[in-house]
Amino acid sequence: MTRGECQTDFYMYGRRKTVSRAIGIIKVIDSLGRIVIPKEMRERLSLGREVELVLTDEGILIRDPRSGAAKEKETEDM
């Protein structure tokens, strides 16, 4: 593994997930609580203007609101 890359396991909705190419960077949180997600990361994850923040035991997970539980809810509503 190279600098900034690691392998980590986390649990989401009771399922174990392994991320083997995690890229870590340190960002500043401004006085309004905002952070900037780098363009390369937003493009890689196909993030639009809205994101879902999920609080986990390990920290905060940022993801597309159309994935995961949000997507499952859409399917149930149909």
PDB file of N, CA, C and O in Angstrom:
ATOM      1  N   MET A   1       0.833  -1.179   0.000  1.00  0.00           N
ATOM      2  CA  MET A   1       0.000   0.000   0.000  1.00  0.00           C
ATOM      3  C   MET A   1       0.878   1.242   0.000  1.00  0.00           C
ATOM      4  O   MET A   1       1.984   1.245   0.540  1.00  0.00           O
ATOM      5  N   THR A   2       0.360   2.293  -0.615  1.00  0.00           N
ATOM      6  CA  THR A   2       1.120   3.530  -0.672  1.00  0.00           C
ATOM      7  C   THR A   2       0.608   4.520   0.361  1.00  0.00           C
ATOM      8  O   THR A   2      -0.391   4.281   1.040  1.00  0.00           O
ATOM      9  N   ARG A   3       1.311   5.629   0.462  1.00  0.00           N
ATOM     10  CA  ARG A   3       0.928   6.655   1.430  1.00  0.00           C
ATOM     11  C   ARG A   3      -0.509   7.113   1.175  1.00  0.00           C
ATOM     12  O   ARG A   3      -0.885   7.380   0.033  1.00  0.00           O
ATOM     13  N   GLY A   4      -1.302   7.204   2.225  1.00  0.00           N
ATOM     14  CA  GLY A   4      -2.679   7.639   2.092  1.00  0.00           C
ATOM     15  C   GLY A   4      -3.656   6.515   1.804  1.00  0.00           C
ATOM     16  O   GLY A   4      -4.867   6.733   1.810  1.00  0.00           O
ATOM     17  N   GLU A   5      -3.148   5.313   1.551  1.00  0.00           N
ATOM     18  CA  GLU A   5      -4.029   4.183   1.285  1.00  0.00           C
ATOM     19  C   GLU A   5      -3.981   3.216   2.457  1.00  0.00           C
ATOM     20  O   GLU A   5      -2.946   3.058   3.105  1.00  0.00           O
ATOM     21  N   CYS A   6      -5.097   2.578   2.720  1.00  0.00           N
ATOM     22  CA  CYS A   6      -5.142   1.618   3.817  1.00  0.00           C
ATOM     23  C   CYS A   6      -6.251   0.614   3.543  1.00  0.00           C
ATOM     24  O   CYS A   6      -7.044   0.776   2.615  1.00  0.00           O
ATOM     25  N   GLN A   7      -6.289  -0.402   4.349  1.00  0.00           N
ATOM     26  CA  GLN A   7      -7.387  -1.360   4.282  1.00  0.00           C
ATOM     27  C   GLN A   7      -8.137  -1.246   5.586  1.00  0.00           C
ATOM     28  O   GLN A   7      -7.533  -1.265   6.659  1.00  0.00           O
ATOM     29  N   THR A   8      -9.429  -1.128   5.505  1.00  0.00           N
ATOM     30  CA  THR A   8     -10.230  -0.977   6.705  1.00  0.00           C
ATOM     31  C   THR A   8     -11.533  -1.743   6.552  1.00  0.00           C
ATOM     32  O   THR A   8     -12.039  -1.910   5.442  1.00  0.00           O
ATOM     33  N   ASP A   9     -12.064  -2.200   7.649  1.00  0.00           N
ATOM     34  CA  ASP A   9     -13.351  -2.880   7.673  1.00  0.00           C
ATOM     35  C   ASP A   9     -14.334  -1.998   8.424  1.00  0.00           C
ATOM     36  O   ASP A   9     -13.966  -1.343   9.399  1.00  0.00           O
ATOM     37  N   PHE A  10     -15.584  -1.978   7.975  1.00  0.00           N
ATOM     38  CA  PHE A  10     -16.620  -1.277   8.706  1.00  0.00           C
ATOM     39  C   PHE A  10     -17.924  -2.031   8.510  1.00  0.00           C
ATOM     40  O   PHE A  10     -18.041  -2.874   7.620  1.00  0.00           O
ATOM     41  N   TYR A  11     -18.889  -1.723   9.341  1.00  0.00           N
ATOM     42  CA  TYR A  11     -20.176  -2.396   9.288  1.00  0.00           C
ATOM     43  C   TYR A  11     -21.258  -1.396   8.911  1.00  0.00           C
ATOM     44  O   TYR A  11     -21.347  -0.312   9.488  1.00  0.00           O
ATOM     45  N   MET A  12     -22.078  -1.771   7.940  1.00  0.00           N
ATOM     46  CA  MET A  12     -23.184  -0.935   7.524  1.00  0.00           C
ATOM     47  C   MET A  12     -24.410  -1.824   7.429  1.00  0.00           C
ATOM     48  O   MET A  12     -24.416  -2.820   6.707  1.00  0.00           O
ATOM     49  N   TYR A  13     -25.435  -1.457   8.156  1.00  0.00           N
ATOM     50  CA  TYR A  13     -26.669  -2.229   8.184  1.00  0.00           C
ATOM     51  C   TYR A  13     -26.401  -3.692   8.523  1.00  0.00           C
ATOM     52  O   TYR A  13     -27.001  -4.591   7.933  1.00  0.00           O
ATOM     53  N   GLY A  14     -25.497  -3.930   9.477  1.00  0.00           N
ATOM     54  CA  GLY A  14     -25.198  -5.269   9.946  1.00  0.00           C
ATOM     55  C   GLY A  14     -24.321  -6.095   9.029  1.00  0.00           C
ATOM     56  O   GLY A  14     -24.070  -7.266   9.312  1.00  0.00           O
ATOM     57  N   ARG A  15     -23.847  -5.514   7.935  1.00  0.00           N
ATOM     58  CA  ARG A  15     -22.986  -6.246   7.000  1.00  0.00           C
ATOM     59  C   ARG A  15     -21.576  -5.685   7.058  1.00  0.00           C
ATOM     60  O   ARG A  15     -21.376  -4.472   7.126  1.00  0.00           O
ATOM     61  N   ARG A  16     -20.610  -6.579   7.031  1.00  0.00           N
ATOM     62  CA  ARG A  16     -19.210  -6.170   7.051  1.00  0.00           C
ATOM     63  C   ARG A  16     -18.769  -5.754   5.652  1.00  0.00           C
ATOM     64  O   ARG A  16     -18.970  -6.483   4.681  1.00  0.00           O
ATOM     65  N   LYS A  17     -18.172  -4.587   5.566  1.00  0.00           N
ATOM     66  CA  LYS A  17     -17.660  -4.070   4.297  1.00  0.00           C
ATOM     67  C   LYS A  17     -16.163  -3.858   4.450  1.00  0.00           C
ATOM     68  O   LYS A  17     -15.707  -3.416   5.505  1.00  0.00           O
ATOM     69  N   THR A  18     -15.396  -4.165   3.417  1.00  0.00           N
ATOM     70  CA  THR A  18     -13.954  -3.938   3.426  1.00  0.00           C
ATOM     71  C   THR A  18     -13.610  -2.944   2.339  1.00  0.00           C
ATOM     72  O   THR A  18     -13.996  -3.107   1.181  1.00  0.00           O
ATOM     73  N   VAL A  19     -12.886  -1.922   2.719  1.00  0.00           N
ATOM     74  CA  VAL A  19     -12.409  -0.925   1.767  1.00  0.00           C
ATOM     75  C   VAL A  19     -10.908  -1.106   1.688  1.00  0.00           C
ATOM     76  O   VAL A  19     -10.203  -0.879   2.671  1.00  0.00           O
ATOM     77  N   SER A  20     -10.412  -1.512   0.531  1.00  0.00           N
ATOM     78  CA  SER A  20      -8.985  -1.795   0.418  1.00  0.00           C
ATOM     79  C   SER A  20      -8.210  -0.667  -0.249  1.00  0.00           C
ATOM     80  O   SER A  20      -6.979  -0.682  -0.245  1.00  0.00           O
ATOM     81  N   ARG A  21      -8.904   0.303  -0.816  1.00  0.00           N
ATOM     82  CA  ARG A  21      -8.209   1.407  -1.466  1.00  0.00           C
ATOM     83  C   ARG A  21      -8.731   2.728  -0.924  1.00  0.00           C
ATOM     84  O   ARG A  21      -9.062   3.632  -1.692  1.00  0.00           O
ATOM     85  N   ALA A  22      -8.803   2.840   0.375  1.00  0.00           N
ATOM     86  CA  ALA A  22      -9.273   4.075   0.992  1.00  0.00           C
ATOM     87  C   ALA A  22      -8.211   5.153   0.845  1.00  0.00           C
ATOM     88  O   ALA A  22      -7.019   4.902   1.027  1.00  0.00           O
ATOM     89  N   ILE A  23      -8.654   6.338   0.518  1.00  0.00           N
ATOM     90  CA  ILE A  23      -7.744   7.467   0.396  1.00  0.00           C
ATOM     91  C   ILE A  23      -8.083   8.437   1.510  1.00  0.00           C
ATOM     92  O   ILE A  23      -9.221   8.896   1.608  1.00  0.00           O
ATOM     93  N   GLY A  24      -7.119   8.751   2.342  1.00  0.00           N
ATOM     94  CA  GLY A  24      -7.362   9.650   3.460  1.00  0.00           C
ATOM     95  C   GLY A  24      -6.687  10.989   3.270  1.00  0.00           C
ATOM     96  O   GLY A  24      -5.507  11.059   2.927  1.00  0.00           O
ATOM     97  N   ILE A  25      -7.439  12.053   3.495  1.00  0.00           N
ATOM     98  CA  ILE A  25      -6.873  13.391   3.491  1.00  0.00           C
ATOM     99  C   ILE A  25      -7.451  14.143   4.679  1.00  0.00           C
ATOM    100  O   ILE A  25      -8.511  13.780   5.190  1.00  0.00           O
ATOM    101  N   ILE A  26      -6.780  15.162   5.110  1.00  0.00           N
ATOM    102  CA  ILE A  26      -7.256  15.977   6.223  1.00  0.00           C
ATOM    103  C   ILE A  26      -7.821  17.268   5.650  1.00  0.00           C
ATOM    104  O   ILE A  26      -7.168  17.938   4.851  1.00  0.00           O
ATOM    105  N   LYS A  27      -9.036  17.612   6.062  1.00  0.00           N
ATOM    106  CA  LYS A  27      -9.695  18.831   5.596  1.00  0.00           C
ATOM    107  C   LYS A  27     -10.052  19.694   6.804  1.00  0.00           C
ATOM    108  O   LYS A  27     -10.219  19.187   7.913  1.00  0.00           O
ATOM    109  N   VAL A  28     -10.166  20.984   6.581  1.00  0.00           N
ATOM    110  CA  VAL A  28     -10.534  21.940   7.624  1.00  0.00           C
ATOM    111  C   VAL A  28     -12.050  22.112   7.620  1.00  0.00           C
ATOM    112  O   VAL A  28     -12.665  22.230   6.559  1.00  0.00           O
ATOM    113  N   ILE A  29     -12.647  22.125   8.805  1.00  0.00           N
ATOM    114  CA  ILE A  29     -14.072  22.419   8.948  1.00  0.00           C
ATOM    115  C   ILE A  29     -14.177  23.908   9.246  1.00  0.00           C
ATOM    116  O   ILE A  29     -13.579  24.386  10.211  1.00  0.00           O
ATOM    117  N   ASP A  30     -14.935  24.656   8.426  1.00  0.00           N
ATOM    118  CA  ASP A  30     -15.027  26.102   8.654  1.00  0.00           C
ATOM    119  C   ASP A  30     -15.985  26.410   9.806  1.00  0.00           C
ATOM    120  O   ASP A  30     -16.566  25.500  10.398  1.00  0.00           O
ATOM    121  N   SER A  31     -16.142  27.684  10.115  1.00  0.00           N
ATOM    122  CA  SER A  31     -16.943  28.092  11.276  1.00  0.00           C
ATOM    123  C   SER A  31     -18.422  27.747  11.128  1.00  0.00           C
ATOM    124  O   SER A  31     -19.149  27.729  12.122  1.00  0.00           O
ATOM    125  N   LEU A  32     -18.877  27.476   9.914  1.00  0.00           N
ATOM    126  CA  LEU A  32     -20.263  27.071   9.687  1.00  0.00           C
ATOM    127  C   LEU A  32     -20.419  25.553   9.626  1.00  0.00           C
ATOM    128  O   LEU A  32     -21.511  25.054   9.356  1.00  0.00           O
ATOM    129  N   GLY A  33     -19.331  24.811   9.877  1.00  0.00           N
ATOM    130  CA  GLY A  33     -19.384  23.355   9.882  1.00  0.00           C
ATOM    131  C   GLY A  33     -19.242  22.716   8.516  1.00  0.00           C
ATOM    132  O   GLY A  33     -19.565  21.540   8.348  1.00  0.00           O
ATOM    133  N   ARG A  34     -18.762  23.473   7.531  1.00  0.00           N
ATOM    134  CA  ARG A  34     -18.645  22.953   6.166  1.00  0.00           C
ATOM    135  C   ARG A  34     -17.252  22.399   5.893  1.00  0.00           C
ATOM    136  O   ARG A  34     -16.254  22.868   6.440  1.00  0.00           O
ATOM    137  N   ILE A  35     -17.215  21.382   5.027  1.00  0.00           N
ATOM    138  CA  ILE A  35     -15.955  20.873   4.490  1.00  0.00           C
ATOM    139  C   ILE A  35     -16.107  20.802   2.975  1.00  0.00           C
ATOM    140  O   ILE A  35     -17.221  20.721   2.457  1.00  0.00           O
ATOM    141  N   VAL A  36     -14.993  20.834   2.279  1.00  0.00           N
ATOM    142  CA  VAL A  36     -15.019  20.695   0.826  1.00  0.00           C
ATOM    143  C   VAL A  36     -14.569  19.282   0.486  1.00  0.00           C
ATOM    144  O   VAL A  36     -13.477  18.860   0.868  1.00  0.00           O
ATOM    145  N   ILE A  37     -15.417  18.557  -0.234  1.00  0.00           N
ATOM    146  CA  ILE A  37     -15.049  17.230  -0.721  1.00  0.00           C
ATOM    147  C   ILE A  37     -14.359  17.444  -2.062  1.00  0.00           C
ATOM    148  O   ILE A  37     -14.957  18.009  -2.978  1.00  0.00           O
ATOM    149  N   PRO A  38     -13.111  17.002  -2.193  1.00  0.00           N
ATOM    150  CA  PRO A  38     -12.380  17.232  -3.442  1.00  0.00           C
ATOM    151  C   PRO A  38     -13.133  16.711  -4.668  1.00  0.00           C
ATOM    152  O   PRO A  38     -13.816  15.688  -4.610  1.00  0.00           O
ATOM    153  N   LYS A  39     -12.993  17.437  -5.775  1.00  0.00           N
ATOM    154  CA  LYS A  39     -13.686  17.102  -7.018  1.00  0.00           C
ATOM    155  C   LYS A  39     -13.424  15.665  -7.448  1.00  0.00           C
ATOM    156  O   LYS A  39     -14.338  14.972  -7.895  1.00  0.00           O
ATOM    157  N   GLU A  40     -12.175  15.214  -7.315  1.00  0.00           N
ATOM    158  CA  GLU A  40     -11.836  13.851  -7.730  1.00  0.00           C
ATOM    159  C   GLU A  40     -12.646  12.820  -6.954  1.00  0.00           C
ATOM    160  O   GLU A  40     -13.089  11.822  -7.523  1.00  0.00           O
ATOM    161  N   MET A  41     -12.843  13.056  -5.652  1.00  0.00           N
ATOM    162  CA  MET A  41     -13.628  12.122  -4.837  1.00  0.00           C
ATOM    163  C   MET A  41     -15.099  12.179  -5.221  1.00  0.00           C
ATOM    164  O   MET A  41     -15.750  11.141  -5.337  1.00  0.00           O
ATOM    165  N   ARG A  42     -15.633  13.393  -5.420  1.00  0.00           N
ATOM    166  CA  ARG A  42     -17.042  13.531  -5.815  1.00  0.00           C
ATOM    167  C   ARG A  42     -17.300  12.837  -7.139  1.00  0.00           C
ATOM    168  O   ARG A  42     -18.316  12.161  -7.299  1.00  0.00           O
ATOM    169  N   GLU A  43     -16.386  13.000  -8.092  1.00  0.00           N
ATOM    170  CA  GLU A  43     -16.557  12.357  -9.396  1.00  0.00           C
ATOM    171  C   GLU A  43     -16.452  10.844  -9.291  1.00  0.00           C
ATOM    172  O   GLU A  43     -17.233  10.123  -9.912  1.00  0.00           O
ATOM    173  N   ARG A  44     -15.494  10.359  -8.512  1.00  0.00           N
ATOM    174  CA  ARG A  44     -15.304   8.911  -8.373  1.00  0.00           C
ATOM    175  C   ARG A  44     -16.539   8.241  -7.783  1.00  0.00           C
ATOM    176  O   ARG A  44     -16.873   7.113  -8.146  1.00  0.00           O
ATOM    177  N   LEU A  45     -17.223   8.946  -6.863  1.00  0.00           N
ATOM    178  CA  LEU A  45     -18.413   8.405  -6.213  1.00  0.00           C
ATOM    179  C   LEU A  45     -19.706   8.846  -6.885  1.00  0.00           C
ATOM    180  O   LEU A  45     -20.795   8.490  -6.436  1.00  0.00           O
ATOM    181  N   SER A  46     -19.588   9.619  -7.960  1.00  0.00           N
ATOM    182  CA  SER A  46     -20.758  10.152  -8.680  1.00  0.00           C
ATOM    183  C   SER A  46     -21.697  10.899  -7.746  1.00  0.00           C
ATOM    184  O   SER A  46     -22.915  10.745  -7.827  1.00  0.00           O
ATOM    185  N   LEU A  47     -21.128  11.707  -6.861  1.00  0.00           N
ATOM    186  CA  LEU A  47     -21.944  12.479  -5.933  1.00  0.00           C
ATOM    187  C   LEU A  47     -22.528  13.689  -6.641  1.00  0.00           C
ATOM    188  O   LEU A  47     -21.840  14.364  -7.407  1.00  0.00           O
ATOM    189  N   GLY A  48     -23.789  13.954  -6.382  1.00  0.00           N
ATOM    190  CA  GLY A  48     -24.445  15.135  -6.931  1.00  0.00           C
ATOM    191  C   GLY A  48     -24.396  16.264  -5.917  1.00  0.00           C
ATOM    192  O   GLY A  48     -23.428  16.391  -5.167  1.00  0.00           O
ATOM    193  N   ARG A  49     -25.439  17.083  -5.893  1.00  0.00           N
ATOM    194  CA  ARG A  49     -25.478  18.227  -4.979  1.00  0.00           C
ATOM    195  C   ARG A  49     -25.907  17.828  -3.575  1.00  0.00           C
ATOM    196  O   ARG A  49     -25.648  18.570  -2.628  1.00  0.00           O
ATOM    197  N   GLU A  50     -26.550  16.685  -3.414  1.00  0.00           N
ATOM    198  CA  GLU A  50     -26.975  16.230  -2.092  1.00  0.00           C
ATOM    199  C   GLU A  50     -26.212  14.975  -1.707  1.00  0.00           C
ATOM    200  O   GLU A  50     -25.931  14.122  -2.549  1.00  0.00           O
ATOM    201  N   VAL A  51     -25.878  14.869  -0.424  1.00  0.00           N
ATOM    202  CA  VAL A  51     -25.244  13.670   0.110  1.00  0.00           C
ATOM    203  C   VAL A  51     -25.969  13.266   1.382  1.00  0.00           C
ATOM    204  O   VAL A  51     -26.610  14.091   2.034  1.00  0.00           O
ATOM    205  N   GLU A  52     -25.865  12.005   1.725  1.00  0.00           N
ATOM    206  CA  GLU A  52     -26.417  11.488   2.975  1.00  0.00           C
ATOM    207  C   GLU A  52     -25.263  11.334   3.956  1.00  0.00           C
ATOM    208  O   GLU A  52     -24.229  10.763   3.610  1.00  0.00           O
ATOM    209  N   LEU A  53     -25.429  11.838   5.177  1.00  0.00           N
ATOM    210  CA  LEU A  53     -24.436  11.679   6.233  1.00  0.00           C
ATOM    211  C   LEU A  53     -24.950  10.623   7.196  1.00  0.00           C
ATOM    212  O   LEU A  53     -26.054  10.748   7.726  1.00  0.00           O
ATOM    213  N   VAL A  54     -24.152   9.579   7.426  1.00  0.00           N
ATOM    214  CA  VAL A  54     -24.537   8.487   8.316  1.00  0.00           C
ATOM    215  C   VAL A  54     -23.522   8.428   9.448  1.00  0.00           C
ATOM    216  O   VAL A  54     -22.327   8.257   9.205  1.00  0.00           O
ATOM    217  N   LEU A  55     -23.989   8.568  10.675  1.00  0.00           N
ATOM    218  CA  LEU A  55     -23.117   8.487  11.840  1.00  0.00           C
ATOM    219  C   LEU A  55     -22.897   7.021  12.191  1.00  0.00           C
ATOM    220  O   LEU A  55     -23.856   6.286  12.428  1.00  0.00           O
ATOM    221  N   THR A  56     -21.631   6.592  12.226  1.00  0.00           N
ATOM    222  CA  THR A  56     -21.282   5.215  12.575  1.00  0.00           C
ATOM    223  C   THR A  56     -20.382   5.233  13.801  1.00  0.00           C
ATOM    224  O   THR A  56     -19.980   6.302  14.260  1.00  0.00           O
ATOM    225  N   ASP A  57     -20.063   4.064  14.331  1.00  0.00           N
ATOM    226  CA  ASP A  57     -19.133   3.982  15.459  1.00  0.00           C
ATOM    227  C   ASP A  57     -17.745   4.467  15.070  1.00  0.00           C
ATOM    228  O   ASP A  57     -16.985   4.927  15.922  1.00  0.00           O
ATOM    229  N   GLU A  58     -17.412   4.368  13.793  1.00  0.00           N
ATOM    230  CA  GLU A  58     -16.085   4.747  13.309  1.00  0.00           C
ATOM    231  C   GLU A  58     -15.992   6.204  12.886  1.00  0.00           C
ATOM    232  O   GLU A  58     -14.887   6.731  12.756  1.00  0.00           O
ATOM    233  N   GLY A  59     -17.110   6.864  12.668  1.00  0.00           N
ATOM    234  CA  GLY A  59     -17.086   8.254  12.218  1.00  0.00           C
ATOM    235  C   GLY A  59     -18.316   8.580  11.394  1.00  0.00           C
ATOM    236  O   GLY A  59     -19.406   8.073  11.660  1.00  0.00           O
ATOM    237  N   ILE A  60     -18.136   9.424  10.399  1.00  0.00           N
ATOM    238  CA  ILE A  60     -19.232   9.848   9.537  1.00  0.00           C
ATOM    239  C   ILE A  60     -19.020   9.273   8.143  1.00  0.00           C
ATOM    240  O   ILE A  60     -17.955   9.437   7.548  1.00  0.00           O
ATOM    241  N   LEU A  61     -20.027   8.607   7.636  1.00  0.00           N
ATOM    242  CA  LEU A  61     -20.009   8.054   6.289  1.00  0.00           C
ATOM    243  C   LEU A  61     -20.769   9.020   5.388  1.00  0.00           C
ATOM    244  O   LEU A  61     -21.910   9.375   5.686  1.00  0.00           O
ATOM    245  N   ILE A  62     -20.153   9.446   4.297  1.00  0.00           N
ATOM    246  CA  ILE A  62     -20.789  10.340   3.331  1.00  0.00           C
ATOM    247  C   ILE A  62     -21.057   9.524   2.078  1.00  0.00           C
ATOM    248  O   ILE A  62     -20.147   8.909   1.523  1.00  0.00           O
ATOM    249  N   ARG A  63     -22.325   9.520   1.626  1.00  0.00           N
ATOM    250  CA  ARG A  63     -22.648   8.736   0.440  1.00  0.00           C
ATOM    251  C   ARG A  63     -23.785   9.384  -0.339  1.00  0.00           C
ATOM    252  O   ARG A  63     -24.451  10.303   0.137  1.00  0.00           O
ATOM    253  N   ASP A  64     -23.984   8.880  -1.540  1.00  0.00           N
ATOM    254  CA  ASP A  64     -25.072   9.333  -2.393  1.00  0.00           C
ATOM    255  C   ASP A  64     -26.386   8.947  -1.714  1.00  0.00           C
ATOM    256  O   ASP A  64     -26.551   7.791  -1.326  1.00  0.00           O
ATOM    257  N   PRO A  65     -27.325   9.882  -1.562  1.00  0.00           N
ATOM    258  CA  PRO A  65     -28.579   9.547  -0.875  1.00  0.00           C
ATOM    259  C   PRO A  65     -29.426   8.529  -1.625  1.00  0.00           C
ATOM    260  O   PRO A  65     -30.355   7.962  -1.049  1.00  0.00           O
ATOM    261  N   ARG A  66     -29.129   8.286  -2.893  1.00  0.00           N
ATOM    262  CA  ARG A  66     -29.890   7.303  -3.676  1.00  0.00           C
ATOM    263  C   ARG A  66     -29.376   5.891  -3.473  1.00  0.00           C
ATOM    264  O   ARG A  66     -29.950   4.942  -4.008  1.00  0.00           O
ATOM    265  N   SER A  67     -28.287   5.732  -2.699  1.00  0.00           N
ATOM    266  CA  SER A  67     -27.752   4.394  -2.430  1.00  0.00           C
ATOM    267  C   SER A  67     -28.229   3.934  -1.059  1.00  0.00           C
ATOM    268  O   SER A  67     -28.805   4.717  -0.304  1.00  0.00           O
ATOM    269  N   GLY A  68     -27.994   2.696  -0.744  1.00  0.00           N
ATOM    270  CA  GLY A  68     -28.277   2.179   0.594  1.00  0.00           C
ATOM    271  C   GLY A  68     -29.726   2.285   0.998  1.00  0.00           C
ATOM    272  O   GLY A  68     -30.624   1.990   0.210  1.00  0.00           O
ATOM    273  N   ALA A  69     -29.957   2.711   2.238  1.00  0.00           N
ATOM    274  CA  ALA A  69     -31.301   2.758   2.812  1.00  0.00           C
ATOM    275  C   ALA A  69     -32.212   3.708   2.053  1.00  0.00           C
ATOM    276  O   ALA A  69     -33.404   3.437   1.902  1.00  0.00           O
ATOM    277  N   ALA A  70     -31.662   4.821   1.573  1.00  0.00           N
ATOM    278  CA  ALA A  70     -32.479   5.776   0.828  1.00  0.00           C
ATOM    279  C   ALA A  70     -33.022   5.125  -0.441  1.00  0.00           C
ATOM    280  O   ALA A  70     -34.182   5.335  -0.796  1.00  0.00           O
ATOM    281  N   LYS A  71     -32.201   4.346  -1.119  1.00  0.00           N
ATOM    282  CA  LYS A  71     -32.622   3.661  -2.342  1.00  0.00           C
ATOM    283  C   LYS A  71     -33.649   2.578  -2.009  1.00  0.00           C
ATOM    284  O   LYS A  71     -34.623   2.392  -2.739  1.00  0.00           O
ATOM    285  N   GLU A  72     -33.424   1.859  -0.892  1.00  0.00           N
ATOM    286  CA  GLU A  72     -34.367   0.823  -0.473  1.00  0.00           C
ATOM    287  C   GLU A  72     -35.726   1.440  -0.172  1.00  0.00           C
ATOM    288  O   GLU A  72     -36.757   0.860  -0.512  1.00  0.00           O
ATOM    289  N   LYS A  73     -35.740   2.615   0.466  1.00  0.00           N
ATOM    290  CA  LYS A  73     -36.990   3.293   0.795  1.00  0.00           C
ATOM    291  C   LYS A  73     -37.732   3.681  -0.481  1.00  0.00           C
ATOM    292  O   LYS A  73     -38.950   3.525  -0.556  1.00  0.00           O
ATOM    293  N   GLU A  74     -37.010   4.187  -1.489  1.00  0.00           N
ATOM    294  CA  GLU A  74     -37.626   4.530  -2.772  1.00  0.00           C
ATOM    295  C   GLU A  74     -38.320   3.315  -3.372  1.00  0.00           C
ATOM    296  O   GLU A  74     -39.438   3.419  -3.877  1.00  0.00           O
ATOM    297  N   THR A  75     -37.656   2.159  -3.318  1.00  0.00           N
ATOM    298  CA  THR A  75     -38.200   0.926  -3.880  1.00  0.00           C
ATOM    299  C   THR A  75     -39.466   0.519  -3.140  1.00  0.00           C
ATOM    300  O   THR A  75     -40.438   0.094  -3.763  1.00  0.00           O
ATOM    301  N   GLU A  76     -39.460   0.648  -1.797  1.00  0.00           N
ATOM    302  CA  GLU A  76     -40.629   0.284  -1.003  1.00  0.00           C
ATOM    303  C   GLU A  76     -41.816   1.182  -1.315  1.00  0.00           C
ATOM    304  O   GLU A  76     -42.960   0.728  -1.308  1.00  0.00           O
ATOM    305  N   ASP A  77     -41.549   2.458  -1.589  1.00  0.00           N
ATOM    306  CA  ASP A  77     -42.621   3.417  -1.855  1.00  0.00           C
ATOM    307  C   ASP A  77     -43.278   3.223  -3.213  1.00  0.00           C
ATOM    308  O   ASP A  77     -44.351   3.775  -3.457  1.00  0.00           O
ATOM    309  N   MET A  78     -42.666   2.457  -4.097  1.00  0.00           N
ATOM    310  CA  MET A  78     -43.222   2.268  -5.448  1.00  0.00           C
ATOM    311  C   MET A  78     -44.362   1.287  -5.447  1.00  0.00           C
ATOM    312  O   MET A  78     -44.942   1.014  -6.498  1.00  0.00           O
TER     313      MET A  78
END
